[in-house]
Amino acid sequence: MGRNDMPRAIANILDSGAFWFVARLVLTFVFWGAALGKIADFPGSVAELSALRIEPAKLMAVFLIVTLLVGSLMILLDRWLWLGCGILSGFLVVAIVLAHHFWTMQDPDRTIHFRVATEHVSLIGGFMALAIAGRLRDLRRR
């Protein structure tokens, strides 16, 4: 077995439609979970955006929830997956700029928000890989 050879059992798991769905479900969990939480506590969501000086907070909370749900659904349903990846990646970039602008903060907030921002960047990388994997799966099905 060469250094890049994959055992057949692992390859079968990775090739399965069920595993493909679970991977998308897990990657998007933080987004659709947050959207459901924001729906459950809509006044809290509005207050959170107001505290960040994002106005009109009520309208922006609706926009945020729709963005999180639409991006997640596109990925979960494997329809325009690349666009869903782009939507959620764009959300993460905006979140870094508006809510986690560590470069303007002092410690300990700077360190906390820096860690959140780096996690966001890692998720963007995951969406890039997911978009590539989706494209390759589409090409393989042709």
N, C-alpha and C positions, 0 to 999 in steps of 0.2 A: 504494500500500500504506500503510495507516494504521500508527500506531506500535505497535499491538497485534496486527496481522495476522501470522499465522504462515505461512511457506511450506508448501505442501501436502506436500512431501517430509518435512519435519520433523513435521508433524501425523500423517502416516501412520506414521512411526516411533513416535511417542508413543502412538498408538492401538493398536499391535500387541501381541498377547498375549506375544510373545517379549520385547519391551522391558519390559513390565510385570513379567515374571518376573525379568529381569536386574536391574531396579531393586530389587526385593525381596531378591534374592540379595545384591547389593552392600550394601544397608543393614543386612542381618542378619549379614553375614560376620564381623564382630568378635565376635558373640555365639555363633554355632554354632562358629566357629573356636576361641574360648576354651573352649567346652564340650569339644570334642574334645581340646584340649590338656590340659585338667584331667583328662579320662579317661586320657589317655596317661601323665600324671604325677600319679596320684591321691595318692601320699604327699606330693608337693610342694604339691598343692592343700590338703591337710589342714594341712600346716605353715604355709602362707600364712594360713589362717583362724585357726590357733592364735596366730600372731604378732599378729593383729588382736584377739585375745581373744574370738573368736567360737567359742563352745562349745555343744554338743559338736561339735568340728571335723569329725569324720568324717561325722556325720549332716548337718551343714550343707553340707559339700562335695557330698554326694549331692543335697541340695535345690537347691543352686546349679546344678549340672550339669543337673538336670531342668528347672529354671526357664529356663535359657538355651536348652535344646533345644526344650522345648514352645513357648515364645514364638516362637522362630525358625520352627519347623515350622508353626505356625498362620499365620504371615505367608507363608512360602514356598508353602504349599498353598492360600493364599487362602481359608482356612476360619476363620471367626471372626477375621478379620484385625484388626479393631478391638480384640479382646481380647488378641491377641498383641502388638499395639502397646502396650496398657496394661500387660501383664506386663513387657515389657522396659523400658518407661519407669519403672515402679515399681522394677524392679531398679536402674536408674541412680540414682534418688533415694536408695535405701537405700545404694548404693555410695558416694555422695557423703557421706552422714552417717556411715557406719561406717569408710570407708577414706580418704576425701579431705577430711576436716574441716579445711581450710586455715585456718579462722578460729581454730583452737587452736594453730597451728604458728608457728614462727619461720622466717625466710629461711635457707637457700634452699628448704627444704621447702615453705614457705607458697606460694611462687610456682609451684613444680612442681605441687603439688596443686590450686592455684587453676586452673591451665591445664587440668588433667584434668577438674575439675568443670565448667568452662565448655564443654569438649568434650561432656561428658555432657548438659548442658542443650541444646546444639545438636542432639545426637542425639534428645533428647525432642521437639524441634521437628520434626525429620524424621519421627518416628513420628506426630506430630499431623497433618502434611501427608499421610503415607501413609494414615492412617485416613480422612481427608477424601477423598483420591483413590479409595480403595476404595469408599467410600459412593457417590461420584458415578458410578463405573463400574457399580456394582450398579443404580443408578437408571436409567442409560442402557440397560442390558440388558433392562429390563422392558418 
